[in-house]
């Protein structure tokens, strides 16, 4: 693994150097076109811009990518299964637990980012949580943890921002050139005019071909990293079929990922800008062909080690070389395959619960407020609601809504669930207040507190008060 880490660091520095030369050339040529004789000034400006972008990529790239992707951080209480899976793979990969984010999108996908493992993160879409089972989710998270372990995330963060900046500067120049009628200030003498013409051609060539060469270099290195992440992911889970099945589901899904663009697309486990059901197989592809990745994973026989993956890779691609460095292969230990996780006996019910749980998570990160009525119904209130009261559709009582400032705190919204004070609706019979329960029979009796906790009274219960274990309210018991 250390050989892979060294190679990734070397490639990152090479990319930085290449981007510096490209931006310097663009800056010099563009300055000579619009201000003849000031090419050095343009070069200095370009190198300064390169340094700023490099620093921004290193120390703020993850935040930019999260902002562009509309990802929101979640806690353990929000997504317990997702946290458990990430913890398992963090332990298997020997990496610290990354921060976990969720993107509100029906398209199943995921990516990892961060300058180093200590400040890394994993982001998954809500569609991924809905459509994959636990083994498949584990395979995807293992793949992303492999990117973190191999230091790929630093490369992707730097490269994504810098390639995007080269494209942006080139587009600005080309659009300005077109709309300004084809140039800047003209030189008064023939030699100066000829030199300006040369710089104009150079600027046009760099603006057109520069982004293409930068992307080709980026894409070629990215494809190899995806194979290596698949190999490490299979090793971490000891179940290659989980990742293979996940890749199959993600590639066949047609839901669009609106938050993705050409700069962030290479970060995802599968290119979100692909055409449905097709895998790009040319030089401009950021990922290897999906079907090839799946065939390699399903061709791993006898174990889930790096040796097994390398052998399957050579078999499927017909390559006599090695994907994984020799030193890493020689130190690789055998890894036995494990069986699939135990499935729920009632898969339909488990599936409904899984989807409902993800829907609740999405509504929570989108700052919905969850309010529990005294009748036990959980009300989901969008942040745009301005009314002060809401009628429960089950019992008809009017629930007072939290103030707008509290409703805007999405992370705290679930804590507001027990604060609604119900009053009977005009057209419905009054329901029992959760702070005063009227007991109408001596047998086993159950009722719900305002916090939505169920309280049961046995036939032997004779006290006039009880305390809710969840919210610690004291509830008066009246025997009728």
Secondary structure, DSSP 8 states (H G I E B T S, - for coil): -HHHHHHHHHHHHHHHHHHHHHHHHHHHHHHHHHSTT-HHHHHHHHHHHHHHHHHHHHHHHHHHHHHHHTEEE--TTT-HHHHHHHHHHHHHHT----EEEEE--SS--EEEE-SSGGG-EEEEEHHHHHH--HHHHHHHHHHHHHHHHTTHHHHHHHHHHHHHHHHHHHHHHHHHHHHTTS-S---SSHHHHHHHHHHHHHHHHHHHHHHHHHHHHHHHHHHHHHHHHHHHHHHHHS-HHHHHHHHHHHHH-----TT--TTTGGGBSS-TTS-TT----STT-SS--HHHHHHHHHT--S--SHHHHHHHHHHHHT-SS-SS-HHHHHT-------------SSHHHHHHHHHHHHHHHHHHHTT-EEEE-TTS-EEEE-TT---SEEE-TTT--EEE---HHHHT-GGGGGGGGG---EE--TTS-----TTEEEE--SS-EEEE-TTS-EEEE-TT---SEEE-TTT--EEEEEE-
